[in-house]
Amino acid sequence: MGKTYKNYIEYVFMVLCICLVSGTVNGDDKHQTNQDVFGRDNAIHVAVVACGNDDRVLETLVNIKSMVIFTKKPIKFHIFTEDTLKDKFLQTLGSWPVTVQSKFSFQLHSVTYPEDGNQHQWKKLFKLCASQRLFLPHILSDIDSLLYVDTDILFISPVEDIWKFFSKFNSTQFSAMSPEHENRNSDWYSRFARHPYYGATGINSGVMLMNMTRLRQIKFKNDLKLLDPSWNEMLLPLYKKYRLNITWGDQDLLNIIFHYNPEMLFTFPCKWNYRPDHCMYMPICKSANQEGVKVLHGCRRAFQEGTKWPTFRAVYKAIEDYNFNGDISTIFAAVKTNLEALDKTHCTKNSYTILNTLKTMIQPEGNENLHGEL
């Protein structure tokens, strides 16, 4: 009886802790969190949009896990998803150890678009629901600053490191992204775009910082014959003008916006948004080659297609399989073992840029970096 009672007490304690950390769904269809525990200005706010099927949910959960593993700061996740997928997030995040859950909170949001008669078009623009990011500044109206990430993103460094770029913004900048490419000769925008784009090679919006307080106050230059429109006032006319000319959906719309307002964008190096394009033919991301990859972007289904993109798949699989019980050094060991077994491709030959970052995370001092291929 004593043992049973003890187990019951432990179970009740665990449930209470989970409720404190993650909350419960209420009639407002939002997930209540421990925002007050973290403090409104202390947590790093991260938004991700996941629609579709169970594979997208899993990819998003591995994304979230990567941030939670390496952070030393509290994170507040804003997960925008379809109602049919919410239980999967609740069940998995609620099953993580209480000690892990104490590092983050989350809120589930339904995907919503302005009632402008174009809701269906917005939702289907490029990847399902991806354009939701364009409306986050006004959906999350009480949030000052936000990190948006695509579902196919993995952090192998603390999320607070990229958050520090906010302190580098000048008085006109409200957003930060990385260039789409380092080499204009092989860049998509400079060769194929049928619309204006930012800079010489365009920008990639898979990892995006936003000072939303500034954004809400800004009037934007444009080619729409609109006099100083706000962000919300500009989006629909912009879409209507360019909808037949854009290929990458909302990312193209962002490129058009920053083409006409370049002073509003801060660009960070490609090591913070490292994609297969940076190594598929040759290593072209200088910051990653010199300082290591910080954030992996598994576009081209790189986290799923292990035969085609084995380096990206190896990191994804190591983080997916990590169960929070062992030391994070097991992630480094798993990635290294997986990579050593692979056939040599341009990306696997350049995988030391990933291993060096993981090695630094595990043993920050007293280790020589790896160089060259494995």
TIMI-458567 format. One line per 2 residues: number of its first residue (from 1); their letters; for each residue x, y, z of N, C-alpha, C. Coordinates in steps of 0.1 Angstrom, whole numbers. Layout:
N
NUM = A = X,Y,Z,X,Y,Z,X,Y,Z  ... .
END
This chain:
374
1 = MG = 8,-12,0,0,0,0,9,13,0  20,12,8,28,24,9,35,27,-4 .
3 = KT = 39,17,-11,46,19,-24,36,24,-34  23,19,-34,13,23,-43,10,38,-41 .
5 = YK = 8,41,-28,5,55,-24,16,65,-29  29,60,-27,40,68,-31,40,70,-46 .
7 = NY = 37,60,-54,37,61,-68,26,70,-73  14,70,-65,3,78,-69,7,93,-66 .
9 = IE = 14,96,-55,18,110,-52,28,114,-63  37,106,-67,47,110,-78,40,113,-91 .
11 = YV = 29,104,-94,22,107,-106,14,120,-106  8,123,-94,1,136,-93,10,147,-94 .
13 = FM = 22,146,-88,32,157,-89,36,159,-103  39,148,-110,43,149,-124,32,156,-133 .
15 = VL = 20,153,-131,9,159,-138,8,174,-135  9,177,-123,9,191,-119,20,199,-125 .
17 = CI = 32,193,-126,44,200,-132,41,202,-147  36,192,-153,33,193,-168,23,204,-170 .
19 = CL = 13,204,-162,3,215,-163,9,229,-161  18,230,-152,24,243,-149,33,247,-161 .
21 = VS = 40,237,-167,49,240,-178,42,242,-191  32,233,-194,26,233,-207,12,238,-207 .
23 = GT = 5,237,-196,-9,242,-195,-19,232,-200  -31,237,-203,-42,229,-208,-49,236,-219 .
25 = VN = -56,230,-228,-63,236,-238,-76,242,-232  -79,254,-235,-91,260,-230,-101,263,-241 .
27 = GD = -112,269,-238,-122,272,-248,-117,282,-259  -107,289,-256,-102,299,-266,-93,292,-276 .
29 = DK = -91,279,-275,-83,271,-284,-69,275,-284  -64,280,-273,-50,283,-272,-44,275,-260 .
31 = HQ = -31,273,-261,-25,265,-251,-19,274,-240  -23,273,-228,-19,282,-217,-5,277,-212 .
33 = TN = 4,287,-209,18,283,-207,22,290,-194  35,287,-190,41,294,-179,48,307,-183 .
35 = QD = 41,315,-191,47,327,-195,50,336,-183  42,336,-173,44,345,-162,56,340,-154 .
37 = VF = 59,327,-154,71,322,-147,83,327,-154  83,327,-167,95,331,-175,97,346,-174 .
39 = GR = 85,353,-174,86,368,-175,85,372,-189  77,381,-192,73,385,-205,86,389,-214 .
41 = DN = 96,395,-208,107,400,-215,119,390,-214  118,379,-207,129,371,-205,130,359,-215 .
43 = AI = 118,354,-219,118,343,-228,121,347,-242  128,337,-249,130,339,-264,117,333,-271 .
45 = HV = 111,341,-279,99,337,-285,102,332,-299  97,320,-302,100,313,-314,86,308,-320 .
47 = AV = 85,311,-333,72,307,-340,76,297,-351  67,287,-352,68,277,-363,54,274,-368 .
49 = VA = 53,271,-381,40,268,-387,41,254,-393  32,245,-388,32,231,-392,18,227,-397 .
51 = CG = 16,224,-410,4,219,-415,7,207,-424  -3,199,-426,-1,187,-435,-4,174,-428 .
53 = ND = 7,166,-425,5,153,-420,14,150,-408  14,138,-404,22,134,-392,37,136,-394 .
55 = DR = 42,135,-407,56,137,-410,60,152,-406  51,161,-410,54,175,-407,54,177,-392 .
57 = VL = 45,171,-384,45,172,-370,59,167,-364  63,155,-368,75,149,-364,87,159,-367 .
59 = ET = 88,164,-379,99,173,-382,99,185,-373  87,190,-370,86,202,-361,90,199,-347 .
61 = LV = 87,187,-342,91,183,-329,106,181,-328  112,176,-338,127,174,-338,133,188,-338 .
63 = NI = 127,197,-346,132,211,-346,131,217,-332  120,216,-325,118,221,-312,128,214,-302 .
65 = KS = 130,201,-304,139,194,-295,153,199,-296  158,202,-309,171,207,-311,174,220,-303 .
67 = MV = 163,229,-303,165,242,-296,165,240,-281  157,231,-276,156,228,-262,169,222,-257 .
69 = IF = 174,213,-264,187,206,-260,198,215,-257  200,225,-266,212,233,-265,210,247,-258 .
71 = TK = 198,251,-255,196,264,-249,199,264,-234  203,276,-230,204,278,-215,194,289,-211 .
73 = KP = 186,294,-220,176,304,-218,162,298,-220  152,303,-213,138,299,-215,133,302,-229 .
75 = IK = 126,293,-235,120,296,-248,105,294,-247  98,303,-254,83,303,-256,81,300,-270 .
77 = FH = 75,288,-273,72,284,-287,58,287,-290  56,293,-302,42,296,-307,41,287,-319 .
79 = IF = 33,276,-317,31,266,-328,18,268,-335  19,272,-347,7,274,-355,4,261,-363 .
81 = TE = -8,255,-362,-10,242,-368,-25,240,-370  -29,230,-377,-43,226,-379,-48,219,-367 .
83 = DT = -61,221,-365,-68,215,-353,-66,200,-352  -65,193,-363,-64,179,-363,-50,174,-358 .
85 = LK = -40,183,-358,-27,179,-354,-23,184,-340  -32,191,-334,-28,197,-321,-26,186,-310 .
87 = DK = -34,176,-310,-32,165,-300,-18,159,-300  -13,157,-313,0,151,-314,11,159,-308 .
89 = FL = 10,173,-309,19,181,-302,18,180,-287  5,181,-283,3,180,-268,8,167,-262 .
91 = QT = 6,156,-269,10,143,-263,25,142,-262  32,146,-273,46,144,-273,53,154,-264 .
93 = LG = 50,167,-265,57,177,-257,53,174,-242  41,169,-239,38,166,-225,44,154,-220 .
95 = SW = 50,145,-229,57,133,-225,71,135,-222  77,147,-225,91,149,-223,94,150,-208 .
97 = PV = 105,147,-203,108,148,-188,105,161,-183  101,162,-171,97,174,-164,109,184,-164 .
99 = TV = 121,179,-162,133,187,-161,135,194,-175  131,187,-185,133,193,-199,122,203,-201 .
101 = QS = 110,200,-197,98,209,-199,100,222,-191  108,222,-181,110,234,-173,118,244,-181 .
103 = KF = 124,240,-193,132,249,-201,124,257,-211  111,253,-213,103,259,-224,89,259,-220 .
105 = SF = 81,268,-227,67,267,-227,62,268,-241  49,265,-244,44,265,-257,30,269,-258 .
107 = QL = 26,274,-269,12,278,-271,8,273,-285  -3,266,-286,-8,261,-298,-18,271,-304 .
109 = HS = -16,275,-316,-25,285,-323,-31,278,-335  -44,281,-338,-50,277,-351,-44,286,-362 .
111 = VT = -43,281,-374,-39,289,-385,-50,297,-390  -48,310,-390,-58,320,-394,-53,330,-404 .
113 = YP = -61,334,-413,-58,344,-423,-68,356,-423  -64,367,-428,-74,379,-428,-86,375,-437 .
115 = ED = -97,380,-433,-109,377,-440,-110,387,-452  -101,384,-462,-101,393,-473,-105,386,-486 .
117 = GN = -111,374,-485,-116,367,-496,-105,359,-503  -93,359,-497,-82,352,-503,-76,342,-493 .
119 = QH = -83,338,-483,-78,329,-473,-73,316,-479  -80,310,-489,-76,297,-495,-63,299,-503 .
121 = QW = -61,310,-510,-49,313,-517,-37,315,-508  -39,322,-497,-29,324,-487,-24,311,-482 .
123 = KK = -33,302,-478,-30,290,-472,-22,281,-481  -25,281,-494,-19,272,-504,-7,279,-511 .
125 = LF = -3,291,-506,8,298,-513,21,291,-509  28,285,-519,39,276,-518,36,265,-508 .
127 = KL = 44,262,-497,41,251,-488,28,255,-480  21,244,-476,8,246,-470,10,254,-457 .
129 = CA = 3,265,-456,2,274,-444,15,282,-442  25,280,-450,38,287,-447,36,302,-447 .
131 = SQ = 27,308,-455,25,322,-455,19,328,-442  16,319,-433,11,324,-420,21,333,-413 .
133 = RL = 34,331,-416,44,340,-410,43,354,-414  37,357,-425,35,371,-429,25,379,-420 .
135 = FL = 17,371,-413,6,377,-405,9,376,-390  21,371,-386,24,369,-372,25,382,-364 .
137 = PH = 30,393,-370,31,406,-362,18,410,-357  7,407,-364,-6,412,-359,-14,401,-352 .
139 = IL = -11,388,-354,-17,378,-347,-11,377,-333  2,378,-332,9,379,-319,12,393,-315 .
141 = SD = 1,400,-313,1,415,-312,8,420,-299  9,411,-289,16,415,-276,30,411,-275 .
143 = ID = 36,405,-286,50,401,-286,58,411,-293  69,415,-287,78,425,-292,87,419,-303 .
145 = SL = 95,409,-300,104,403,-309,102,388,-310  106,383,-322,102,369,-325,113,363,-335 .
147 = LY = 116,350,-333,123,342,-342,114,333,-349  113,334,-362,105,325,-370,114,314,-376 .
149 = VD = 110,302,-376,118,291,-383,108,282,-391  113,278,-402,106,267,-409,106,254,-401 .
151 = TD = 97,245,-405,97,232,-398,110,224,-400  116,226,-411,129,218,-415,141,226,-411 .
153 = IL = 142,230,-398,153,237,-392,158,229,-380  171,228,-379,178,222,-367,188,231,-362 .
155 = FI = 187,234,-349,198,241,-342,208,232,-336  221,235,-339,232,227,-333,240,237,-325 .
157 = SP = 234,248,-321,240,258,-312,229,265,-304  232,272,-294,221,278,-285,213,288,-293 .
159 = VE = 200,287,-292,191,297,-299,194,311,-295  198,313,-283,201,326,-278,213,333,-285 .
161 = DI = 221,325,-292,232,331,-300,227,339,-312  217,333,-319,211,340,-330,202,352,-325 .
163 = WK = 196,350,-314,188,361,-308,196,373,-305  209,372,-304,218,383,-301,219,393,-313 .
165 = FF = 215,389,-324,216,398,-336,206,409,-334  196,408,-326,187,419,-324,195,431,-319 .
167 = SK = 205,429,-311,213,440,-305,221,447,-315  223,441,-327,231,446,-338,223,455,-347 .
169 = FN = 209,454,-346,201,462,-355,204,477,-354  204,484,-365,204,499,-364,190,504,-362 .
171 = ST = 188,517,-363,175,523,-360,165,520,-371  169,516,-383,159,514,-393,156,499,-396 .
173 = QF = 164,490,-390,162,476,-392,152,470,-383  143,461,-389,133,454,-380,134,439,-382 .
175 = SA = 142,434,-392,142,420,-395,156,416,-399  159,403,-397,172,397,-401,170,384,-408 .
177 = MS = 177,382,-419,177,369,-426,191,367,-433  193,355,-438,205,353,-445,203,354,-460 .
179 = PE = 214,356,-468,213,357,-482,209,343,-487  202,343,-499,198,330,-505,210,322,-510 .
181 = HE = 220,329,-513,232,322,-519,244,331,-517  256,325,-518,268,332,-516,275,334,-530 .
183 = NR = 270,327,-540,275,328,-554,265,332,-564  266,344,-569,256,349,-579,255,340,-591 .
185 = NS = 266,333,-595,266,325,-607,256,313,-606  254,308,-594,245,297,-592,233,300,-583 .
187 = DW = 231,313,-581,219,317,-573,206,317,-581  195,312,-575,183,311,-582,177,325,-586 .
189 = YS = 177,334,-576,170,347,-579,177,355,-590  190,355,-590,197,363,-601,196,357,-615 .
191 = RF = 192,344,-615,191,338,-628,176,336,-633  167,334,-623,154,330,-628,142,339,-623 .
193 = AR = 145,348,-613,134,355,-607,127,364,-617  114,365,-616,106,374,-625,99,385,-617 .
195 = HP = 106,389,-606,101,399,-597,113,406,-590  112,417,-584,123,423,-577,127,415,-565 .
197 = YY = 140,415,-561,144,408,-550,155,416,-543  159,411,-530,168,419,-522,182,416,-527 .
199 = GA = 190,427,-528,204,426,-530,208,419,-543  220,412,-542,225,406,-554,220,392,-556 .
201 = TG = 216,385,-545,212,371,-546,199,368,-539  192,378,-534,179,375,-527,182,370,-513 .
203 = IN = 171,368,-505,172,363,-491,164,351,-490  168,342,-480,161,330,-477,154,333,-463 .
205 = SG = 142,329,-463,134,333,-451,131,321,-441  139,310,-443,137,299,-434,140,301,-420 .
207 = VM = 149,311,-417,153,315,-404,152,330,-404  143,336,-396,139,350,-397,137,356,-383 .
209 = LM = 144,367,-380,142,375,-368,133,386,-372  124,390,-363,115,401,-365,114,409,-352 .
211 = NM = 117,422,-353,113,431,-342,99,436,-346  89,430,-341,75,432,-345,69,445,-341 .
213 = TR = 75,451,-330,71,464,-325,74,474,-336  86,474,-341,90,483,-351,82,481,-364 .
215 = LR = 81,468,-368,73,465,-380,59,471,-380  53,470,-369,39,475,-368,38,490,-370 .
217 = QI = 49,497,-368,49,512,-368,54,517,-382  60,509,-390,67,513,-402,57,515,-414 .
219 = KF = 60,525,-422,54,528,-435,64,524,-446  59,516,-456,68,510,-465,68,516,-479 .
221 = KN = 80,517,-485,81,521,-499,77,509,-507  72,512,-519,66,501,-527,65,505,-541 .
223 = DL = 61,496,-550,57,499,-564,43,496,-567  34,498,-557,20,494,-557,11,506,-559 .
225 = KL = 17,518,-560,9,530,-561,1,533,-548  7,528,-537,1,530,-524,10,540,-517 .
227 = LD = 4,549,-510,12,560,-503,15,555,-489  27,552,-486,32,548,-473,23,538,-466 .
229 = PS = 21,526,-472,12,517,-465,19,510,-453  11,505,-444,16,497,-433,18,483,-438 .
231 = WN = 24,474,-430,27,460,-434,14,453,-438  3,454,-430,-9,447,-433,-16,453,-446 .
233 = EM = -15,466,-448,-21,473,-459,-14,469,-472  -2,465,-471,6,462,-483,5,448,-488 .
235 = LL = 3,438,-479,4,424,-483,-5,420,-494  -18,422,-493,-27,418,-503,-25,424,-517 .
237 = PL = -23,437,-518,-20,443,-531,-7,438,-537  3,435,-528,15,429,-533,13,415,-539 .
239 = YK = 5,407,-532,3,394,-536,-5,394,-550  -15,403,-551,-23,404,-563,-15,408,-575 .
241 = KY = -5,417,-573,3,422,-584,13,411,-589  19,404,-579,30,395,-583,26,380,-582 .
243 = RL = 14,376,-580,10,362,-578,14,353,-589  14,358,-602,17,350,-613,32,350,-616 .
245 = NI = 40,358,-608,54,359,-611,63,353,-600  56,348,-589,64,343,-578,64,328,-578 .
247 = TW = 76,322,-574,78,308,-573,78,302,-559  85,310,-550,87,305,-536,78,312,-526 .
249 = GD = 66,316,-531,55,321,-522,59,333,-514  57,331,-501,59,343,-492,73,347,-491 .
251 = QD = 83,338,-494,97,342,-494,99,352,-505  93,350,-517,94,360,-528,88,373,-524 .
253 = LL = 76,373,-517,70,385,-513,79,393,-503  86,386,-495,95,393,-486,107,399,-494 .
255 = NI = 112,392,-504,122,397,-512,118,410,-519  106,410,-524,101,422,-530,100,434,-520 .
257 = IF = 95,431,-508,94,441,-498,108,447,-495  118,439,-493,131,444,-489,139,449,-501 .
259 = HY = 135,446,-513,141,452,-525,138,467,-524  126,471,-520,123,485,-520,126,491,-506 .
261 = NP = 129,483,-496,132,488,-483,145,481,-477  156,482,-485,168,474,-480,173,479,-467 .
263 = EM = 171,491,-464,176,497,-451,170,491,-439  159,483,-441,152,477,-430,156,463,-426 .
265 = LF = 166,458,-434,170,444,-432,184,443,-428  186,434,-417,200,431,-413,202,417,-419 .
267 = TF = 214,414,-425,217,401,-430,227,394,-421  225,382,-417,234,374,-410,241,363,-419 .
269 = PC = 252,358,-415,260,349,-424,252,336,-426  256,329,-436,249,316,-440,251,305,-430 .
271 = KW = 261,306,-421,262,295,-411,250,294,-402  241,305,-402,229,305,-394,217,300,-402 .
273 = NY = 220,296,-414,209,290,-423,216,282,-434  222,271,-429,231,263,-438,222,253,-445 .
275 = RP = 222,253,-458,214,245,-466,222,236,-476  215,225,-481,223,217,-491,229,225,-502 .
277 = DH = 223,236,-506,229,244,-517,243,249,-513  246,250,-500,259,255,-496,271,244,-498 .
279 = CM = 267,232,-501,277,222,-502,275,212,-513  264,213,-520,261,202,-530,271,201,-541 .
281 = YM = 277,212,-545,287,211,-556,301,214,-551  301,223,-542,314,227,-536,311,235,-523 .
283 = PI = 320,236,-513,317,244,-501,317,259,-504  306,265,-503,305,279,-507,300,289,-496 .
285 = CK = 298,283,-484,295,291,-472,307,294,-464  313,306,-466,326,309,-460,325,309,-444 .
287 = SA = 314,314,-439,313,316,-425,312,302,-418  306,292,-425,305,279,-420,318,272,-421 .
289 = NQ = 325,274,-432,338,267,-433,348,272,-423  347,285,-419,357,291,-410,352,289,-395 .
291 = EG = 339,290,-392,335,290,-379,325,279,-375  321,271,-384,312,260,-381,298,264,-384 .
293 = VK = 290,253,-387,275,255,-390,269,257,-376  259,267,-376,252,269,-363,237,264,-364 .
295 = VL = 231,266,-376,217,262,-379,217,255,-392  211,243,-392,209,235,-404,195,237,-410 .
297 = HG = 194,239,-423,181,241,-429,180,229,-439  171,220,-436,169,208,-444,159,209,-456 .
299 = CR = 160,220,-463,152,222,-475,156,211,-485  148,209,-496,150,198,-505,147,185,-499 .
301 = RA = 140,185,-488,137,173,-480,150,166,-475  160,174,-472,173,169,-469,173,160,-456 .
303 = FQ = 164,163,-447,163,155,-434,157,141,-436  149,140,-447,142,128,-450,149,119,-460 .
305 = EG = 155,125,-470,161,117,-481,176,115,-478  178,104,-470,192,101,-465,201,97,-477 .
307 = TK = 196,91,-487,205,87,-498,210,99,-505  202,109,-507,206,121,-515,213,131,-506 .
309 = WP = 209,132,-493,215,142,-484,219,136,-471  228,126,-471,231,118,-459,237,127,-448 .
311 = TF = 244,137,-450,249,145,-439,238,152,-431  228,157,-438,217,164,-431,209,153,-424 .
313 = RA = 207,142,-431,199,131,-424,206,126,-412  219,125,-412,227,120,-401,224,128,-388 .
315 = VY = 225,142,-390,223,151,-378,208,150,-374  199,150,-383,185,149,-379,182,136,-372 .
317 = KA = 187,125,-376,184,112,-370,190,112,-356  202,117,-354,208,117,-341,200,125,-331 .
319 = IE = 195,137,-335,186,145,-326,173,138,-324  167,133,-334,154,126,-333,155,114,-323 .
321 = DY = 166,107,-323,168,95,-315,172,99,-300  177,111,-298,181,114,-285,169,114,-275 .
323 = NF = 170,107,-264,159,106,-255,160,114,-242  169,123,-241,171,132,-230,177,125,-218 .
325 = NG = 179,112,-219,185,105,-207,200,106,-207  206,106,-218,221,106,-219,227,120,-220 .
327 = DI = 240,121,-219,247,133,-221,246,137,-235  246,150,-238,245,154,-252,257,150,-261 .
329 = ST = 267,145,-254,279,140,-262,275,128,-270  264,122,-266,259,110,-274,254,115,-288 .
331 = IF = 250,127,-289,245,133,-302,257,134,-311  268,140,-306,281,142,-313,286,128,-318 .
333 = AA = 286,118,-309,291,105,-312,282,98,-323  269,100,-322,260,94,-332,262,100,-346 .
335 = VK = 263,113,-346,265,120,-359,278,116,-365  289,116,-357,302,112,-362,302,98,-367 .
337 = TN = 296,89,-360,295,75,-364,288,74,-377  276,80,-378,268,80,-390,276,86,-402 .
339 = LE = 283,97,-400,290,103,-411,302,94,-416  308,88,-407,320,80,-411,316,68,-420 .
341 = AL = 303,64,-418,299,52,-426,293,56,-440  293,69,-443,287,74,-455,297,74,-467 .
343 = DK = 291,72,-479,299,75,-491,303,90,-491  314,93,-497,319,107,-498,311,114,-508 .
345 = TH = 305,125,-504,299,135,-513,305,148,-510  301,159,-517,306,172,-514,302,176,-500 .
347 = CT = 290,173,-496,285,177,-483,291,169,-472  293,155,-474,300,148,-463,314,151,-462 .
349 = KN = 321,155,-472,335,160,-471,336,172,-463  325,180,-463,325,193,-456,318,192,-442 .
351 = SY = 316,180,-438,308,178,-425,315,182,-413  329,184,-414,336,189,-402,330,202,-397 .
353 = TI = 324,210,-406,318,223,-402,306,221,-392  300,209,-393,289,205,-384,295,199,-371 .
355 = LN = 305,190,-373,310,183,-361,318,193,-352  325,203,-358,332,212,-349,323,220,-340 .
357 = TL = 311,224,-346,301,231,-337,296,222,-326  292,209,-329,288,200,-319,298,197,-309 .
359 = KT = 311,196,-313,322,193,-304,324,205,-294  322,217,-299,323,229,-291,312,230,-281 .
361 = MI = 300,226,-285,289,226,-276,291,216,-264  298,205,-267,299,195,-257,312,198,-248 .
363 = QP = 323,202,-254,335,204,-247,340,218,-252  336,229,-246,339,242,-252,353,246,-251 .
365 = EG = 361,239,-243,375,244,-242,384,232,-244  396,235,-249,407,225,-249,407,215,-259 .
367 = NE = 399,217,-270,398,207,-281,402,213,-294  410,206,-302,414,211,-315,402,208,-324 .
369 = NL = 400,217,-334,389,215,-343,393,205,-354  383,198,-359,385,189,-371,387,197,-383 .
371 = HG = 395,193,-392,397,200,-405,396,190,-416  391,194,-428,390,186,-439,380,175,-438 .
373 = EL = 380,165,-447,370,155,-447,373,144,-436  363,137,-432,364,127,-422,373,115,-427 .
END
